[in-house]
Amino acid sequence: WDLRAGVAMIIAGLIATGETYITNVEYIERGYEDIIGKIARLGAVIEKVDGM
């Protein structure tokens, strides 16, 4: 998995209209420490939902 591509998907979801769901985020989280928290601190509405 290309970690940069995973983060690109997060960014694309942030600029898209409506809700975006990204699966297999463990690959992204493995390469970026607290990526969800960092993006949330920038003002994004983002959350991790287990079991999807």
C-alpha positions as CSV (number, residue, x, y, z in Angstrom):
1,W,0.0,0.0,0.0
2,D,1.2,3.5,-0.8
3,L,0.7,5.5,2.3
4,R,0.7,8.8,0.4
5,A,-2.1,7.6,-1.8
6,G,-4.1,6.8,1.4
7,V,-3.6,10.3,2.7
8,A,-4.6,11.7,-0.8
9,M,-7.9,9.8,-0.4
10,I,-8.4,11.5,3.0
11,I,-7.8,14.9,1.4
12,A,-10.1,14.1,-1.5
13,G,-12.8,13.2,1.0
14,L,-12.3,16.4,2.9
15,I,-13.0,18.5,-0.2
16,A,-15.8,16.3,-1.5
17,T,-19.5,17.1,-0.9
18,G,-21.2,14.8,1.6
19,E,-19.8,12.0,3.7
20,T,-16.7,10.0,2.7
21,Y,-15.9,6.6,4.0
22,I,-12.3,5.2,3.7
23,T,-11.7,1.6,4.6
24,N,-8.4,-0.1,5.6
25,V,-7.2,2.9,7.4
26,E,-4.8,0.8,9.4
27,Y,-2.4,1.1,6.5
28,I,-2.5,4.9,6.7
29,E,-2.3,5.0,10.5
30,R,0.7,2.7,10.4
31,G,2.6,5.3,8.4
32,Y,1.4,8.5,10.0
33,E,1.2,9.1,13.8
34,D,-2.2,10.3,15.0
35,I,-3.2,11.4,11.4
36,I,-6.9,11.6,12.4
37,G,-6.2,13.8,15.4
38,K,-3.9,16.1,13.4
39,I,-6.5,16.6,10.6
40,A,-9.2,17.2,13.2
41,R,-7.1,19.9,14.9
42,L,-6.9,21.6,11.6
43,G,-10.7,22.0,11.7
44,A,-11.9,19.0,9.7
45,V,-14.8,16.9,10.8
46,I,-13.2,13.5,10.8
47,E,-13.7,10.4,12.9
48,K,-12.7,6.7,12.9
49,V,-15.6,4.3,13.0
50,D,-14.7,0.7,13.8
51,G,-16.5,-2.2,12.2
52,M,-17.3,-0.7,8.8
